Each structure stands twice: as structure tokens, then as C-alpha cells.
Amino acid sequence: MRRYADNSMVHEIEWVTETGVVRVNDFMVPGGVEAPQVVRIVTGVQGDVPMRSLLRTRPEYGLVVPASTAPTDGTWPSTSPRPADGCGHRPPSPSRRTTNSATSTPPSRSARARQSRSAWCGGRGSTSGAAAGPDALLQYTLDHWREWADRCTYTGDDRAEVLRSLLTLSALIYAPTGAIVAAPTTSLPEEIGGDRNWDYRASWLRDGAFAATALARCGYLGEALAWKDWVIRSCAGTPGRWRIMYRVDGTTDLREEVLAHLPGYEGSAPVRIGNGAADQLQLDVYGELADTLLEFALGVGPDATPGIAAVIVDLATELEPLWAEPDMGVWEVRGPRRHFVHSKVMAWVTFDRAVQVIERGWATGPLERWKALREAIHAEVCEKGFDPEWNIFTQSYGSRELDAALLYAMLAGFLPADDKRVIGTIEAVQRELGTESRLLLRYRTEGEHVGVDGLSGDEGIS
């Protein structure tokens, strides 16, 4: 049985065997910004169960097999060239450490019910506010997450599932800066054997806006505003056009590289680090940021409102000479640029939100010019992005492809919810992009649609 303990990020797995039961807890201690600690506690619950522990440290994406020194004072392991200090209760003996993938697996040791309890914690020193012992670290971590969960203000349907999602979003926040990573993984394939394998270990402004909005609406305004401050600092450090993503420290080196020495998950190559989409023009990002920032401006005190409104005006100012260009769209296609309908709608959102903050007196800007531009974008989208024969908004101007991103665009206030064009688009997306598992494809990639995004293979639907 695998689960998270209560409302926490403490992972718990229980192994039930013919001879007994063993529980394994894995967790990272909160607050360890300069001294992160990962702790594993193995507890015998019932009976007598043979256990083996294997650790393989592989710096530099597997290119380096580090040396390991035998413990002399209870710490384990010490590796080079990038040492990782550790503290252990009943640490494995030197013969049980593996520094080379060809080394044999270690011998067995039993975990006896309530009599055997072993722990290992790896990191660089202790965490402020938490005692050094593994049991104390576990309690400290559980208390931290329970207190965090108690701040949730959501009371609607499926509260437990919503809270679990919020906990996951919180775990994706890089505490030193407030950045929110898209995912802590790289190169997990859309489909086994496919090459749609991307590095998501960066902070997309779009994804962060969605996550910050969800956090703010559920009682975590502090986390949302910390993200907002990170966005402003990061973009201030990159003169010119706002980038669509940054590293969690606000820097911009996200050059995409292929690690040819790695086979990929179940043979799904290539393995990539960095992301070439970082240099793409994606016009929708301006709209998602402006929409989120307006919501924040409406929810914070009057002292903070002008600063947030000024950022919205800056977004509109930068977008004004760009909005009419083709772009790579929300899905970061690897083919040619197109006039994506979702991107144009979100451009409309940018100017609409800028108009709103100016009309409220929170900022200054070319009000009449942006009101006229807002109307011009609206008219263009309705003319070039709508197929009257099919009664749908299309993925891009002149195409008949559908795109699930259009559902989000229809929520932005571009048209009333009861508009026949909106209803037709929603019904077509449900019908044509829906799957048996009740999920939606972003767009079609098979049959006559192959290569629509400049890539081979299909999108995962499981």
C-alpha cells in the first residue's frame, strides 16, 4: 500500500509479506533551504521481514561514479566530487553501499516487528527548528504539513482531492525565491518509446500563474504573492521581451541538450535537459499573467494595488508591437509559427485587463488606444479564427484543427458563455478530443494530423 501520511508530503509505503509487515517512510524535512535533508525510516510493524537497502549516487546525470568512504562516526555516505553528508541510525555497512552499478546487491537484514527501526537521512547538516533524530524529524515534518493544510479555505466538493493537489503545488515551490516549477522531472515520455520527452524542471510564467491563482483562491495568498514577487524580480533582470520561463533562481540559461549516453525511461529516448521552448514567442503568456495579476490586485490591500497594476500596464506595452505576429502557441510546437487563436484571445485579455486597471485609476496608460486595439483583436479573431460551417473556433487562422486550449480562452470573458460559437466549440472539443478515460487530448496528432506540431509520435492518454 502506497500513500501520503495524512495531509502531508511524507510518503509511506507498507510492504505486506507472508512473514510480516514493514512500513517505509520517505520525506524531505521542510525549511532546509541551505541544508536539505532526505530521510528514510524503516519500521517493522509485524513479524520478521528480510530487507535490503541500496543507494546509488550518480552525479552529472550518471556520468560520474562517486567514491564512497566507510563511516567512522556514524555519518554515511561521503562522496566525491560532490559530497553529500549523511546521518544514520544503524547505517548500512561498507559492503552494503553501491558506488558502481555492477556491484552486487547487499545482503539481507530483517526488520522485526516493533523491535527493529532503522533510519537514514542524507543532507548537509541539521534543519533549523528540527531536532536531529529521525523520529523528531518525522514529527516536525508531519506538524509542518498539517499546519499548512489547516490553512486551506476551500470547502467545496472533493475537498480531500483539492487539498492533495494544493499540497503538491506547495511542494513545487522553491522556497528561496518563491518560484513554482512545472514538475520535478525531465524526459518522462508521453508514450513509451516516443520522443516527446521534455525537461519541466523550470518555472513557466503561465504555469506559475495558474498555480498561484489556485493557491490564492484556497487561502494561500502569501505563497501566491511570493511567486508574483519572483516574477517581477526575474523579468526585471532580463531587459527586452519577457521570457516564457526561467530557472528557479530567476536566471535564463535553459539551453536544451540531449544526453545521448542515457537510454531514457523504458527506452524512450532522447533524454533532454534544458528546454528549447525557452526562446519561443508565446503571446498567450501575457494574457495569463495579466489575468492573474488583476485578480491579485482585486484581493490585496490598496498599498500593493498600484505596483501590481503597473506590471499589467508593462505587459500590455510590451505586447502591443508583438500581438499581430504568429507565435508557437501555448503547446510550444516545434513546427512553424502560426496565428494561434488561443494566443490572440489571450492578447485580447492582456489589453482588456490593462484597460480595467487604468479605468479604476490604479495605473496610467493609453486608455483609448488600448480600448480600440482590444476591439480590433476581438474582430480579427471572430473573422479569421472562427469556422462558420463547423461553428467552431479553430486552433489557428485558416485551419480546421481543434485545440483544447480554446476552452480556457472561452473562460476569459472574450464572449458570453451562452454565445452559440462558444457552445459549438465546447461541444466539438468534447466530441473530437475526448478520450475513454474522460481526459482531453490537447489536439489530434494521429492519422491526417501527424506532424501538426512538428513532432513525431502521439500524445499520451492514459
C-alpha positions in Angstrom: 0.0 0.0 0.0 1.4 3.4 -1.1 0.1 6.7 0.2 1.0 10.1 1.8 0.6 10.1 5.6 -2.4 12.2 6.4 -2.4 15.7 4.9 1.4 15.8 4.4 4.1 15.1 1.9 5.5 12.3 3.9 5.5 9.3 1.6 4.5 6.0 3.2 4.6 2.5 1.7 3.6 -0.7 3.6 5.0 -4.0 2.4 2.8 -7.0 3.4 4.6 -10.3 3.0 3.9 -13.9 4.2 6.2 -13.4 7.2 5.3 -9.9 8.3 4.7 -6.2 7.6 7.2 -3.4 7.1 6.5 0.3 6.8 8.9 2.7 4.9 8.6 6.5 5.3 10.4 8.8 2.9 10.3 12.6 3.3 12.3 15.8 2.9 12.4 18.0 6.0 10.8 21.4 5.4 12.9 24.5 5.9 16.2 23.0 4.9 17.0 25.7 2.2 20.7 25.6 2.8 20.8 22.2 4.4 18.2 19.9 2.7 17.7 16.6 4.3 16.0 13.5 2.8 15.1 10.9 5.5 14.1 7.3 5.2 12.7 5.4 8.2 12.1 1.6 8.1 9.8 0.2 10.8 9.0 -3.4 11.4 5.2 -3.5 12.0 4.6 -7.2 12.3 6.6 -10.4 12.0 10.1 -10.8 10.6 10.7 -9.5 7.0 14.1 -9.7 5.1 15.0 -6.2 3.8 17.8 -4.9 1.6 18.8 -1.3 1.1 20.6 0.0 -2.0 21.8 3.5 -2.7 23.4 4.6 -6.0 24.5 8.2 -6.2 25.1 9.3 -9.7 26.2 13.0 -10.2 26.3 14.6 -13.6 23.4 12.6 -15.0 25.2 9.3 -14.5 28.5 10.3 -16.0 30.3 10.2 -12.6 30.5 7.2 -10.3 31.5 8.7 -7.0 33.9 7.3 -4.4 32.4 6.3 -1.1 34.3 6.2 2.2 33.5 3.9 5.1 31.7 5.6 8.1 33.9 6.3 11.1 31.5 8.5 13.2 28.0 7.4 12.1 27.8 9.6 9.1 27.2 8.0 5.7 28.0 8.3 2.8 30.6 10.8 1.9 31.0 11.0 -1.9 33.1 12.9 -4.4 33.2 15.0 -6.5 30.0 16.4 -4.9 29.9 15.3 -1.2 26.6 14.5 0.4 26.8 14.3 4.1 24.5 11.9 5.9 23.4 10.9 9.3 22.3 7.4 10.1 20.8 5.3 12.8 22.0 1.7 12.1 23.7 2.8 8.8 24.5 0.1 6.2 27.9 -1.4 6.5 30.5 -0.6 3.8 29.7 -3.8 2.0 26.2 -2.7 1.5 27.0 0.6 -0.2 27.0 0.5 -4.0 29.0 3.1 -6.0 29.1 1.1 -9.2 26.0 -0.2 -11.0 27.9 -3.5 -11.5 28.4 -4.1 -7.8 26.3 -6.9 -6.3 23.3 -6.1 -4.2 23.8 -6.1 -0.5 23.0 -8.9 1.9 19.6 -9.2 3.7 18.7 -7.9 7.1 15.4 -8.5 8.8 13.1 -5.8 10.1 11.4 -7.2 13.2 8.0 -6.0 14.3 8.3 -3.1 16.9 11.9 -4.3 17.7 13.7 -3.1 14.5 13.6 0.5 13.5 16.3 2.0 11.2 16.6 5.4 9.6 18.9 7.1 7.2 19.0 10.9 6.5 21.1 12.4 3.8 21.9 16.1 3.5 24.3 18.8 4.8 23.7 19.3 8.5 20.6 19.7 10.6 17.5 21.7 9.7 16.7 24.8 11.7 13.9 24.2 14.2 14.1 20.4 13.9 15.9 18.0 16.2 18.5 15.7 14.7 16.9 12.4 15.5 14.9 10.7 12.7 11.7 10.4 14.7 11.8 14.0 15.7 12.4 15.0 12.1 9.4 12.9 11.1 7.2 14.6 13.7 8.5 18.0 12.7 7.7 17.4 9.1 4.2 16.0 9.8 3.4 19.0 12.0 4.6 21.4 9.3 2.3 19.9 6.7 -0.7 19.6 8.9 -0.4 23.2 9.9 -0.1 24.1 6.2 -3.1 22.0 5.3 -5.2 23.6 8.1 -4.9 27.0 6.3 -6.9 25.7 3.4 -10.1 27.7 3.0 -11.7 25.5 0.3 -15.0 24.0 1.4 -16.5 22.8 -1.9 -16.8 19.3 -3.4 -14.0 16.8 -3.3 -12.1 18.8 -0.7 -9.7 16.0 0.1 -8.6 15.8 -3.6 -8.3 19.5 -3.9 -6.2 19.7 -0.7 -3.9 16.9 -2.0 -3.4 19.0 -5.2 -2.6 22.1 -3.2 -0.1 20.2 -1.1 1.6 19.1 -4.4 1.7 22.6 -5.6 3.3 23.7 -2.4 6.0 21.1 -2.7 6.8 22.5 -6.2 7.6 25.9 -4.7 11.3 26.8 -4.5 11.4 28.5 -1.1 14.4 30.8 -1.5 12.7 32.7 -4.4 9.0 31.8 -4.5 9.3 30.2 -8.0 7.0 27.4 -8.8 8.4 24.6 -11.0 6.2 23.0 -13.6 7.4 19.5 -12.5 10.4 18.0 -10.7 11.1 15.6 -13.6 12.8 15.5 -17.0 12.2 13.3 -20.1 9.3 11.2 -18.9 7.7 10.2 -22.2 4.2 11.0 -23.4 4.2 7.4 -24.7 6.7 4.6 -24.1 9.2 4.6 -26.9 8.2 8.1 -28.0 10.4 11.2 -28.3 8.0 13.8 -26.7 10.2 13.9 -23.7 10.8 17.3 -22.1 12.5 18.9 -19.2 10.0 20.5 -16.9 12.3 21.5 -14.1 11.9 25.2 -14.7 9.3 27.8 -13.8 6.9 28.7 -16.7 5.2 32.1 -16.1 2.0 30.6 -17.5 2.0 27.5 -15.3 3.0 29.6 -12.3 0.1 31.9 -12.9 -2.3 29.0 -12.9 -0.8 27.5 -9.7 -0.6 30.9 -7.9 -4.2 31.6 -8.7 -5.3 28.2 -7.3 -3.2 28.8 -4.1 -4.6 32.3 -3.6 -8.2 31.2 -4.0 -7.8 28.5 -1.4 -6.2 30.5 1.4 -2.5 30.6 0.4 -2.2 34.3 -0.7 1.3 34.6 0.8 2.6 31.8 -1.4 0.9 33.4 -4.4 2.3 36.8 -3.7 5.8 35.4 -3.2 5.5 33.9 -6.7 4.4 37.3 -8.0 7.4 39.0 -6.5 9.7 36.4 -8.0 8.2 37.0 -11.5 8.8 40.8 -11.2 12.4 40.3 -10.0 13.2 37.8 -12.7 11.7 39.8 -15.5 13.4 43.0 -14.3 16.7 41.2 -14.7 16.1 40.3 -18.4 15.8 43.6 -20.4 13.6 43.4 -23.5 10.8 40.9 -24.1 9.6 38.9 -21.1 10.7 35.3 -21.4 8.1 32.5 -21.0 10.2 30.6 -18.4 13.1 31.0 -16.0 15.2 28.8 -13.8 14.0 28.8 -10.2 16.7 31.4 -9.3 15.5 33.7 -11.9 18.3 33.1 -14.4 17.7 32.2 -18.0 20.2 29.6 -19.1 17.9 26.8 -20.3 19.7 25.6 -23.4 18.3 22.3 -24.5 20.8 19.4 -24.6 20.4 15.7 -25.4 22.1 13.3 -23.1 23.0 10.6 -25.6 24.6 8.3 -23.0 21.2 7.7 -21.3 18.6 5.3 -22.9 15.6 7.1 -21.4 12.7 5.7 -19.4 12.0 2.2 -20.8 14.0 3.1 -23.9 12.2 6.3 -24.6 15.0 8.5 -25.9 16.1 11.2 -26.2 16.8 12.3 -22.6 16.8 16.1 -22.6 18.0 18.7 -20.1 17.0 22.3 -20.6 14.2 23.3 -22.8 14.4 24.9 -26.3 10.9 26.4 -25.8 12.5 29.0 -23.5 13.3 31.2 -26.5 10.0 30.9 -28.2 7.5 33.7 -28.7 4.3 32.6 -26.9 1.8 35.5 -26.9 -0.7 33.9 -24.6 1.7 34.2 -21.6 1.0 38.0 -21.4 -2.7 37.3 -21.0 -2.4 34.6 -18.4 -0.1 36.9 -16.3 -2.3 39.9 -16.7 -5.4 38.0 -15.7 -3.8 36.5 -12.6 -2.3 39.9 -11.6 -5.6 41.6 -11.9 -7.1 39.0 -9.6 -4.3 39.7 -7.1 -4.8 43.4 -7.4 -8.5 42.9 -6.5 -7.6 40.8 -3.5 -4.8 42.7 -1.8 -4.8 46.0 0.1 -4.7 49.4 -1.6 -1.0 49.9 -0.8 0.0 46.9 -3.1 -2.5 47.5 -5.9 -0.6 50.3 -7.8 2.5 48.2 -8.1 0.6 45.2 -9.4 -1.4 47.4 -11.8 1.9 48.9 -13.2 3.1 45.4 -14.1 -0.1 44.8 -16.1 0.4 48.0 -18.0 4.0 47.0 -18.7 2.8 43.7 -20.1 0.4 45.5 -22.5 3.1 47.9 -23.5 5.4 45.1 -24.5 2.7 43.1 -26.2 1.4 46.0 -28.3 4.0 45.7 -31.2 4.0 41.9 -30.9 0.4 40.7 -30.8 -0.1 40.6 -34.6 2.8 38.2 -35.1 2.5 34.4 -35.5 3.8 32.5 -32.5 4.5 29.0 -31.2 1.4 28.8 -29.0 0.5 27.5 -25.6 1.7 24.0 -26.5 5.1 25.1 -27.6 5.0 23.5 -31.0 8.3 22.7 -32.8 6.9 23.4 -36.3 6.4 26.8 -38.0 4.8 29.7 -36.2 1.1 30.2 -36.7 -1.6 32.6 -35.7 -3.0 30.5 -32.8 -6.5 31.5 -31.8 -5.8 30.9 -28.1 -2.8 33.2 -28.3 -4.9 36.0 -29.9 -7.6 35.7 -27.4 -5.1 36.0 -24.6 -3.7 39.0 -26.3 -7.2 40.5 -26.1 -7.2 39.6 -22.4 -3.9 41.5 -21.8 -5.4 44.7 -23.2 -8.7 44.2 -21.5 -7.0 43.8 -18.1 -4.8 46.8 -18.7 -7.9 48.9 -19.7 -9.6 47.8 -16.4 -6.7 48.9 -14.1 -6.4 52.2 -15.9 -10.2 52.8 -15.7 -10.0 52.0 -11.9 -7.4 54.7 -11.5 -4.7 52.2 -10.4 -2.4 53.0 -13.3 -1.9 55.3 -16.2 -1.6 54.4 -19.9 -3.0 55.0 -23.4 -6.6 54.1 -22.4 -8.4 55.0 -25.7 -5.7 53.4 -27.9 -5.8 50.1 -26.0 -9.6 50.1 -25.9 -9.6 50.4 -29.7 -6.9 47.7 -30.0 -8.9 45.4 -27.8 -11.9 45.8 -30.2 -9.7 45.2 -33.2 -8.3 42.0 -31.9 -11.8 40.8 -31.0 -13.0 41.5 -34.5 -10.0 39.8 -36.1 -10.4 36.6 -34.0 -14.1 36.3 -34.8 -13.4 36.8 -38.5 -10.2 34.7 -39.0 -10.3 32.2 -36.1 -13.9 31.1 -36.5 -15.2 28.5 -39.0 -18.9 29.3 -39.6 -19.5 26.0 -41.4 -18.5 23.9 -38.4 -19.5 26.6 -35.8 -16.2 26.3 -34.0 -13.2 28.4 -33.2 -10.2 26.7 -34.7 -6.7 26.1 -33.5 -5.2 28.7 -35.8 -6.2 31.1 -38.5 -7.3 29.2 -41.7 -7.2 25.7 -40.1 -9.9 23.3 -39.2 -7.9 21.8 -36.3 -9.4 21.8 -32.8 -7.5 22.7 -29.7 -8.4 22.1 -26.0 -6.8 25.4 -25.1 -9.8 27.1 -26.7 -11.8 26.0 -23.6 -9.6 28.2 -21.4 -9.9 31.0 -23.9 -13.7 30.8 -23.7 -13.5 31.4 -19.9 -11.6 34.6 -20.2 -14.6 36.9 -20.9 -14.0 37.1 -24.7 -17.6 36.1 -25.4 -20.6 35.3 -23.2 -20.9 31.7 -22.1 -24.2 31.3 -23.9 -22.9 32.5 -27.3 -23.6 29.9 -29.9 -20.0 30.0 -31.1 -18.7 29.2 -27.6 -21.2 26.3 -27.2 -20.3 24.9 -30.6 -16.6 25.0 -29.8 -17.1 23.3 -26.4 -19.2 20.6 -27.8 -16.7 19.9 -30.7 -13.7 19.7 -28.3 -15.6 17.3 -26.0 -16.6 15.2 -29.0 -13.4 15.2 -31.0 -10.7 15.4 -28.4 -12.3 13.5 -25.5 -10.9 10.1 -24.5 -12.3 7.0 -22.9 -10.6 7.9 -19.7 -12.5 11.2 -19.6 -9.5 13.2 -20.4 -8.9 15.6 -23.3 -6.2 15.5 -25.9 -4.6 18.9 -26.5 -5.1 18.3 -30.2 -5.0 15.5 -32.6 -1.6 14.0 -33.6 -2.5 10.8 -35.4 -3.6 9.9 -39.0 -4.1 13.0 -41.1 -3.0 15.1 -38.2 0.6 13.7 -38.0 3.2 16.4 -37.8 0.7 19.1 -36.9 3.1 20.3 -34.1 6.4 19.4 -35.9 6.9 16.2 -33.9 6.5 12.5 -34.4 4.5 10.2 -32.2 1.3 10.7 -30.3 0.3 12.3 -27.0 -0.1 10.0 -24.0 -3.7 9.5 -23.0 -3.5 7.0 -20.1 
